Amino acid sequence: MQEKIHRYFVVNKPYNMVSQFVSSHATRLLGELEFDFPEGTHPIGRLDNDSEGLLILTTDKRVTRLLFQGEVPHRRTYLVKVKYSVSEEGLGKLRQGISIRIRGGGYCVTAPCEAELIEEPIGLFPRAGETPDFVPVSWLRITLTEGKFHQVRKMVAAIGHRCIRLVRVSIEELTLDGLGAGEVREVEQAQFFAQLKIAGDRGF
């Protein structure tokens, strides 16, 4: 029996689009991207409607298990724009782990992470009405190894800042690499597995 040839894609998901091809709600879908995805393509993980950046799509159903259910957690890096100036104390709380509310009404302390203040990223075009010019803002780079529901937004809220913009720029060594909003890049299988640091030839 001939082995099925799978395909792998990196998408720069734009703002105000859900990470789905089908929805019962009136919303922008992945099918509106100007790319002819093959039958069976599905997203690996999600970015919510208000978040932007790197989203993986593939026809390979093994990837979810390999990436999110393996023993070794994978690093995800986000650029985060928040209202007002973030203090070193606030950064320290993010790095050490901070209590956030989770689904079901309970609380958990996030795992230690990397968090740093950065200059405004080049190439991220501002969205209309993001923030008035007189409101001070900060940009952060946050790298996590866990992905609870709305985790980054809840983390910055826990130190007193509202998340204005959230852009995922990498998962392990797989990056946007210059993709503009709404653009798609196909990745060869060997490169895809190597950059995500998952073994595509084990466990099936």
Secondary structure, 3 states (H helix, E strand, C coil): CCCCCCCEEEEEECCCCCCCCCCCCCCCCHHHCCCCCCCCCEEECCCCCCCEEEEEEECCCHHHHHHHCCCCCCCEEEEEEEECCCCHHHHHHHHHCCEEECCCCCEEECCCCEEEEECCCCCCCCCCCCCCCCCCEEEEEEEECCCCCCHHHHHHHHCCCCEEEEEEEEECCEECCCCCCCCEEEECHHHHHHHHCCCCCCCC
